[in-house]
Amino acid sequence: MSHAFLPYLLSIVICACLVCGETPNVITVSVDKLYPEGIEYHEAYGFLLSSTTLGSIYSVQIDGTTKIFANDSRLTSTRGLHIDTSRNELLACNSDSVARINLDTAKVNNLVVLSNYTRTGFNGTVMPNDVVSDGSGNAYVTGSSSNIIWIIDGSSTPSIFVQDQRWLTQVGEIGLNGIEYVKNQNVLLVGHTSKQLLYKVDISTSSVTTVDTQLLPGIDGLTLLSDGSLVVVGNSAKTIWLLKSIDGWKSATVASTFTSQYPNPTTAAVREGEIFVSHAYFGVPDRKKFEIEKITFVTQDNKPDNRSLSFIILAVLLGMGIVCGVAFGVALYIRKRQQRYQQMELPTNEFDDTRGRSLSLPDDEFL
């Protein structure tokens, strides 16, 4: 093979490695009637999905390989999920309770029933929807029909944490939904589906304020990113918003939006810096496949500049040209030296008339 082709071969290998290293835009989960609402990501187990119909928790790898992670007869209809790293537990909203599942054994450590802790006069189904922990052993749970937030302490004792008249809904409406904990402010961010609003709850005072931002139709799951921004999933709107706040979540602005091609996005999880959203397909009977979709927000921070992009492309092409030219030159030089070596006859002994001695040519003369 000519040495001139080495740069091209190297480029092909590098491109192949980069392509193979990319995560897919869509992961297909083939579990009959799964209907997942909650999603989390764990390095050892991959994506963890709940099931509103089957109850079990499933683990899904990046290639779509799926198996049951946690299976317990008491898990009948699971919704929101949260990994509590401080206790090495997976918290799972389930029917009228919250399951505390050991991440090492996948066994239910405790099942905290919430049906006895509700607002006065409420006779409906408790329906815990989503859960988050504060890193100190406490878990906070939203009730989407009772419209209260419970707290479950480190000893698994539940109580009503906060309730607010502004959260009340009509029968059949979905109220409180996704919940997140902002550690550096010690506040909760809570979405309310039917009101299309985002609320802030101060944990130290239990005070509730409405975050000043645009209406968020179908607001469902919330996911706080490492940079402090908030991913808000709009279920019925098939829209995912990226919210940012510079005043401690008194207000928030939409930095970017992403429109999904699949129905019923519910909530998001982060894998190695990339955001993935689960799709529940509520109302679609006998569904056999469900998508986990990778989403990409385009913001002013990461929006490509056309001039910069053109410069980068030009620099890459110029660099490739230089590399190819140098490689071609080296290959041509080697080839000519080989031809010269083949054509020359190496003299074994020459006589130097001027010095009257034998002269042997050094070996490196022909290298």
N, C-alpha and C positions, 0 to 999 in steps of 0.2 A: 504494500500500500504506500502511495506517495505521502511524504511528510506534509505536503501542502494541504491534505485533507484533514489533518489532525484537528485544527481549530473548529472545523465544521462538526466533526464527530464529538468533540468536547461540548460544543453548544447543544447538540442534540441530547447528550447524556444529562447535562445540567437542566435543560427544559423538562426532560422526562422526570427527573427527580422532583422538580418543583411541582409539576402536575400531580404526581403521585402523593406529594405531601399535603395537597390542598384537601380541605374537608368538603364534602358534597353540599350543594345548596339545599337539597331535600333528602331527608332520611325517611324511608317508608317502613312503617311498623305494621306487620301483618298479624294482627290478633283479632279474631272475630268478635265484634261487638265490644270493643275496648272502651270507646268514648272517654278519652282521658281529659281531665280538667287541670290537674296539677303536674308540674314538671320541675325536677331539680337535676343537678349534675354532680356526680361524685367521681373522682379520679379512678377509683378501683372498680366501680360498677357501671360507669357510663351514665346515660340519662336514666332517671327514675321517673316513671309515669304512674299516675293514679288511674283508677277506673271507676267511673260512676255506676257502672252496671255489674262488673265482675268483683269489685272490691279489692282484689289483690294488687300489690305493687309490682310493676314490671321494670326490669333493667333492659336498656337498649344500647347497643354499641353503635359506633359511627357508621358501620356497614349495614345496619339494620338488624343484626342478630339480636333476637329477643328471647328472654326467659323470665320466669317468675322470680322476683327477688324476695318478697314477703307474702306469705299465704297463711291466713288465720281465719277460722270460721267466724270470728267476730268482726272481721273486715268485710263489710257488706256493700258499702258505697263510698269510695274514697274520692276526695276532691283536692283541696289545696295541700301542698307538700312544702316542708322546710327542713333543711339540714341544720341541726344545732350542734356545731362543732365542739362547743364547750362541754357537752354531755355525750358526745359521740352517738347522737340519736337522729333518727328521721322522724319528724312530727308529721302526722297525716290526719287531716280532717276526715271524719268517717261517720256517716249517718247522724247520730245525735251525740257524738263523742270525738275525742282526739286520741289517737294512738301514739304511744311513744315506742318506737321500734329501734332496737339496738342495731347499729350499723355493722358490727362485726358478726353477729349471729343471725341477723334478719328476724329475730323473735320479738314479739310484742312485749315490752317491759311492763307497760301499764296502759290501761284503757280508761281515760278520764271522761266520765259521762257528764254531759252538760244540761240535760233536759230538766233538771230540778232547779236550774239557776236561770231565771228569765224575768222579764218585766211583768209587773202586776197586770193581770187581765189578759195576758197573751195566752192564747189557747192553740196556737198553730205548731207546726213542726219547727224544732229548734234550728236545724240545718246549719252547722258550722261550715264556713266556706273556705277561709284561708287562715294561715297561722304564721307567726314569726316569733323569734326569740330575741332576747336582749343580751345574750352572752353571759348572763348572771344566773341562769337557771329558770327564769320566768318566760312563759310563753303567752302570747296575746292572740286571741282568736276572734274572727268576725262572724257574726250571725246574720245571714242574708235575708232571713224572714223575721226574726226577732229583733234585728237591728240594734244589737248591743255588742260590746266588746268584752270578752271574758279575759281574765288573767288566770293562768295556772302556775302556781309557784313550784319551787324545786322539789317539794314533797308531793307533787301532783294533786294539790288541793285547789279546786276551781272556785271562782267567785266572779260576780259582775264587776268589771273594772270601770266602765263608763257607758252611759246611755244618754241620748240626746233627742229632744222632741223633733229636731230638724231631720232626723234620720227615719222617721216613721213613714211607712209606705202603705199602699192599698193592698188588699188580698191579691196574691198572684204576681205582685211586682217583686223584682229583685232589688234588695237594698244594699247594705254593706257587702263589700266583696274583697278585693285585694288589699293586702296590708304589708307595710314595710317598716323597719326600724332604722332611724337615723341616729347612729351612736354618738356622734360628736355634739348633738343637740338634745339627746335623750327625748326624742319625740317619735310618734307614730304617724305615718302617712297612710290614709285610708281612702279607698275609692267607694263611691256610692253609685250603683249602676243606673237606677231609675232617675236619679236627679242629675246624672252626668257630671258629678262634682268630685273634687279631691279635697279631703279634710286633713287638718293637722291636729294631733292630740298631744298635748304636753303631759308626759307621764308623771312628772312631779306634782302637777296641780289638777290633772284630769280635765283641763280646760280644752274646749273644742273650738277651732276657728276654720273658716273656709279659705282654702288657698285661692288667691286671686289669679285665675288663669282662664283660658277658654273652656267652653263646654267640651266634654270628652264623651261622645256618644258610645254607649255600650261598654263603658269602662269596666275592666275585669281585673286581670292580674297586674301586680306592680313588682318591679325588680329594680333594686338600687344598684347602680354600677360603682366601681371602685373610685371613679372620679367625682362621685357625688350626684351625678345626673340620674334621672328616674325613667325607666322604660315603662310605659303605660300601654296595655293591650286593650284595644277596643273590639270586643267580640262581634257585636252586630254590625259594626262599621267596617270590619275587616281591615282596620287601620292600627298601626303601632306608632305611638308618639314617643319622642325623646324630649323630656322636660328638664329644664335647668333653672336653678334658683340662685340668686345672689344675695338674698335677704333672709336666709334662714327659713325658707318655705312660707313666708308671708304671701309671696307671689311666685309665679313660675311662668316661663315662656317656653313655647314649643320651638326647640332648636331644629328639629327635623321630623319628618313623617315617613312611614313605609307602608305601602298598600299591599296586602297579601293577596295572592291568587287563590288561596284556599279558604273555605268557610270556617267560622267559629274559632278564630285564634283565641286562646284563653290566657296563657301566661308565658313568661319567658324564663330561660335559664342561660347562664354564661358558661361556655366551655373554652378554656384557653384564650380568653379575651374576645371570643366570638359569641354573638347572641343568637339563640335558637328559640323558636316559638312552637308550642304544641297546638294541634287543631283537634277539636272535640267532635265535630260533625253532629251536634245535637239536633234531633228531629229527622235525621236521615236513618231510616230503619235498616237493620241487617248489614250495616257497614262492616267491611272486612279489612280495610286498609286505612291507616291514619298517618298523616305527615307530621314530621318535625322539620320546620323550615328555618333555614339560616337567613337572618335579615341583616341588612347593611344600611346604616344611616349615613346620609351625606350632609355634613354640616360645613360651616364656614371654616372650621378648623382642618377638615380633611378633604374639602372640595378641591379637585385638581385645577390648577391654573393652566390654561391652554398654552401660554408661552413657556412656562416651566416644563410642561409635558413635552413640548416640541424640542426644547433644549436637551432634555434627558434622552429623547429618542435619537437626536442628532449625535449626542455624545456617545451613546451606545453603538450606533452604526459606525462612527469614526473609530472608536476603540476596536470594534471587530475588524475593520479594514486594516488598521495598523497591525493587529495580531496576525491576521491572515497574510499580510505582506511580509512581515518578518519571518513567519513560518515558511512561506514560499521561498524566500531568499535563502534561508538555512537549508531547505531541502535541495534547492538548485546547487548550492555550494557543495554539499555532500555528494551529490550526484556527479558533479564535474571532477571532484577529487577522486572518486571511485574510477571514473573513466580514465583519468590520467594515470592512476596506479596500474590499471590493466594494460595500458598502452606502453608503459615504460618497462625497460629491461634493467633490472638491478645489476650493476657491475660489481663483480666480486673483488676485483683488485685493480687499482689504477696507480700509475707511476707518476710521482710529482717530480718533473725535471728540475724545477728550480731548487727544491730542497733535497732531492735525491732520496725520497722515502715513499713508502707505500701509503695510500690514502683510502680509507674505507668510509663510505658514506654512512652517516648516522641513520638509525632506523626511523627517527621521527621526521626525516625529510619527506617521507611519503604519507604521512598521517594528516 
